[in-house]
Amino acid sequence: MSKRVEEFQSFRKKMNERILGADNRAIKRFFGVDTLTYEPGKLDTKTKEMLGLVSSMVLRCDDCVSYHIMECKKEGVTDEEMFEIFSVALTVGGSIVIPHLRRAVAFLDEMNELKATED
């Protein structure tokens, strides 16, 4: 597994367990709302993940970008669709998004390499 992908997944899992283990009602509810938001409704999960990716890029949250790239790949988003998503984020967010675009493409490439080794 790609070191960056593995480190991201491991840290996220560890810290989510730690945070939720503190049993803070407000935090648990927020995490619950976040989970519910991406369930299918009038929009399917794939569309919601693509929206999450654009938002994360515009807000410049690299962890969120990585997470939504992983979720988009799970939902079957192609690389061509990813670059369309990236172009929307760049248009909305402006040139300040470019460094996050670079990291997003690097993470996407690592996800693709990982999938290639699993196939």
KOLVO-69633 format. One line per 8 residues: number of its first residue (from 1); their letters; for each residue x, y, z of N, C-alpha, C. Coordinates in steps of 0.2 Angstrom, whole numbers, plus 5000, padded with zeros to 4 digits. Layout:
BEGIN
NUM) A) X/Y/Z/X/Y/Z/X/Y/Z ~ ...;
END
This chain:
BEGIN
1) MSKRVEEF) 5004/4994/5000/5000/5000/5000/5004/5006/5000 ~ 5002/5011/4997/5006/5018/4996/5007/5020/5004 ~ 5013/5022/5005/5014/5025/5012/5010/5031/5014 ~ 5009/5035/5009/5004/5041/5011/4997/5039/5012 ~ 4995/5035/5008/4988/5032/5009/4987/5028/5015 ~ 4992/5024/5016/4992/5020/5022/4992/5024/5029 ~ 4997/5029/5029/4997/5033/5035/4991/5037/5036 ~ 4988/5040/5030/4982/5044/5031/4976/5039/5034;
9) QSFRKKMN) 4975/5033/5031/4970/5029/5034/4971/5027/5041 ~ 4977/5025/5043/4979/5023/5049/4978/5029/5054 ~ 4980/5035/5053/4980/5040/5057/4972/5042/5058 ~ 4969/5042/5053/4961/5044/5053/4958/5039/5057 ~ 4959/5033/5056/4955/5028/5060/4957/5028/5068 ~ 4964/5029/5069/4966/5030/5076/4963/5036/5080 ~ 4963/5041/5076/4960/5047/5080/4953/5048/5080 ~ 4949/5045/5075/4942/5044/5076/4940/5040/5082;
17) ERILGADN) 4944/5034/5082/4942/5030/5088/4943/5034/5095 ~ 4949/5038/5095/4951/5041/5101/4945/5047/5102 ~ 4944/5050/5097/4939/5056/5098/4932/5053/5100 ~ 4930/5048/5096/4923/5046/5098/4923/5042/5105 ~ 4929/5039/5107/4929/5036/5113/4929/5040/5119 ~ 4930/5047/5118/4929/5052/5123/4922/5053/5125 ~ 4917/5050/5121/4910/5050/5123/4907/5057/5124 ~ 4909/5062/5120/4906/5068/5120/4900/5069/5115;
25) RAIKRFFG) 4894/5070/5118/4888/5070/5114/4888/5074/5108 ~ 4890/5080/5109/4890/5085/5103/4895/5083/5098 ~ 4901/5080/5099/4905/5078/5094/4902/5072/5091 ~ 4900/5067/5095/4897/5061/5092/4891/5063/5087 ~ 4887/5068/5089/4881/5070/5085/4884/5073/5078 ~ 4889/5077/5079/4892/5080/5073/4894/5075/5068 ~ 4898/5070/5071/4901/5065/5066/4895/5061/5063 ~ 4889/5060/5067/4883/5057/5064/4880/5061/5059;
33) VDTLTYEP) 4880/5067/5059/4877/5072/5054/4881/5071/5048 ~ 4888/5071/5049/4893/5071/5043/4891/5064/5040 ~ 4891/5059/5043/4889/5052/5040/4883/5052/5036 ~ 4877/5055/5039/4871/5055/5036/4871/5059/5030 ~ 4875/5065/5030/4875/5069/5024/4877/5066/5018 ~ 4881/5061/5018/4883/5057/5012/4879/5051/5010 ~ 4874/5050/5014/4870/5044/5012/4865/5046/5006 ~ 4863/5041/5002/4859/5043/4996/4853/5046/4998;
41) GKLDTKTK) 4851/5051/4995/4844/5055/4996/4842/5057/4989 ~ 4840/5063/4988/4838/5066/4981/4845/5066/4977 ~ 4850/5067/4980/4857/5066/4977/4860/5059/4979 ~ 4863/5056/4974/4866/5049/4976/4873/5051/4979 ~ 4876/5046/4982/4882/5046/4986/4888/5049/4982 ~ 4888/5046/4976/4893/5048/4971/4893/5056/4970 ~ 4888/5059/4969/4887/5066/4968/4889/5070/4974 ~ 4887/5067/4980/4888/5071/4986/4896/5070/4988;
49) EMLGLVSS) 4899/5065/4986/4906/5065/4987/4910/5069/4982 ~ 4907/5070/4976/4911/5075/4972/4910/5082/4974 ~ 4904/5083/4977/4903/5090/4980/4907/5091/4986 ~ 4908/5086/4990/4912/5086/4996/4920/5088/4994 ~ 4922/5084/4988/4928/5085/4986/4930/5093/4983 ~ 4925/5095/4979/4925/5102/4977/4926/5107/4983 ~ 4921/5106/4988/4921/5110/4994/4928/5110/4998 ~ 4930/5104/4999/4936/5103/5002/4942/5106/4999;
57) MVLRCDDC) 4942/5106/4992/4948/5109/4989/4947/5117/4990 ~ 4941/5120/4989/4940/5127/4989/4942/5129/4997 ~ 4940/5125/5001/4942/5127/5008/4949/5125/5010 ~ 4952/5122/5006/4959/5120/5007/4961/5116/5013 ~ 4957/5110/5013/4958/5106/5018/4961/5099/5015 ~ 4968/5098/5015/4971/5093/5012/4968/5086/5015 ~ 4967/5085/5021/4964/5079/5024/4958/5077/5021 ~ 4953/5083/5021/4947/5082/5018/4947/5080/5010;
65) VSYHIMEC) 4952/5083/5007/4953/5082/5000/4955/5074/4999 ~ 4959/5072/5003/4962/5065/5002/4956/5060/5004 ~ 4952/5062/5009/4946/5058/5011/4941/5057/5005 ~ 4940/5063/5002/4934/5063/4997/4937/5060/4991 ~ 4943/5060/4989/4946/5057/4984/4945/5049/4985 ~ 4947/5047/4991/4946/5040/4992/4939/5038/4991 ~ 4934/5042/4994/4927/5040/4994/4924/5041/4986 ~ 4927/5045/4983/4925/5046/4976/4927/5040/4972;
73) KKEGVTDE) 4933/5037/4973/4936/5031/4970/4931/5025/4972 ~ 4929/5025/4978/4925/5019/4980/4918/5020/4976 ~ 4916/5026/4975/4910/5027/4971/4910/5026/4964 ~ 4916/5025/4961/4917/5024/4954/4919/5030/4950 ~ 4921/5035/4953/4923/5041/4949/4929/5040/4946 ~ 4929/5041/4939/4935/5040/4935/4940/5046/4935 ~ 4946/5045/4933/4951/5050/4933/4948/5056/4929 ~ 4945/5055/4923/4942/5060/4919/4937/5065/4923;
81) EMFEIFSV) 4933/5061/4927/4928/5065/4931/4932/5069/4937 ~ 4937/5066/4939/4941/5069/4945/4944/5076/4942 ~ 4946/5075/4936/4949/5082/4933/4944/5087/4932 ~ 4938/5085/4930/4932/5089/4930/4931/5092/4937 ~ 4931/5088/4942/4929/5090/4949/4935/5096/4951 ~ 4941/5094/4949/4947/5098/4951/4946/5105/4947 ~ 4944/5105/4941/4943/5111/4937/4937/5115/4940 ~ 4932/5112/4943/4927/5116/4946/4930/5120/4952;
89) ALTVGGSI) 4933/5116/4956/4936/5118/4962/4941/5124/4961 ~ 4945/5123/4956/4950/5128/4954/4946/5135/4951 ~ 4941/5134/4948/4937/5140/4945/4934/5143/4951 ~ 4931/5140/4956/4927/5143/4961/4932/5146/4966 ~ 4938/5142/4968/4943/5144/4973/4948/5149/4971 ~ 4950/5149/4964/4955/5153/4962/4962/5149/4962 ~ 4967/5153/4961/4974/5151/4960/4976/5148/4967 ~ 4973/5150/4973/4976/5148/4979/4974/5140/4980;
97) VIPHLRRA) 4970/5138/4976/4969/5130/4976/4974/5126/4972 ~ 4978/5129/4968/4983/5126/4965/4988/5121/4969 ~ 4990/5123/4975/4994/5119/4979/4990/5113/4981 ~ 4984/5114/4982/4980/5108/4985/4978/5104/4979 ~ 4978/5107/4973/4977/5103/4967/4983/5098/4966 ~ 4989/5101/4967/4995/5096/4966/4994/5091/4971 ~ 4993/5092/4977/4993/5087/4982/4987/5082/4980 ~ 4981/5084/4978/4976/5080/4976/4978/5075/4971;
105) VAFLDEMN) 4981/5078/4965/4983/5074/4960/4988/5068/4962 ~ 4993/5070/4966/4998/5066/4969/4994/5060/4973 ~ 4989/5062/4977/4985/5057/4981/4981/5052/4976 ~ 4978/5055/4971/4975/5051/4966/4979/5046/4963 ~ 4985/5049/4961/4990/5044/4958/4992/5038/4962 ~ 4993/5040/4969/4994/5035/4974/4989/5030/4974 ~ 4982/5032/4974/4977/5028/4975/4976/5023/4968 ~ 4978/5026/4963/4978/5022/4956/4983/5017/4957;
113) ELKATED) 4989/5019/4959/4995/5014/4960/4993/5008/4964 ~ 4990/5010/4970/4987/5005/4975/4983/5000/4971 ~ 4978/5003/4968/4973/4999/4965/4976/4994/4959 ~ 4981/4997/4956/4985/4993/4951/4988/4987/4954 ~ 4991/4988/4960/4995/4982/4963/4990/4977/4966 ~ 4983/4979/4968/4978/4975/4970/4975/4971/4965 ~ 4975/4973/4959/4972/4970/4953/4976/4964/4950;
END
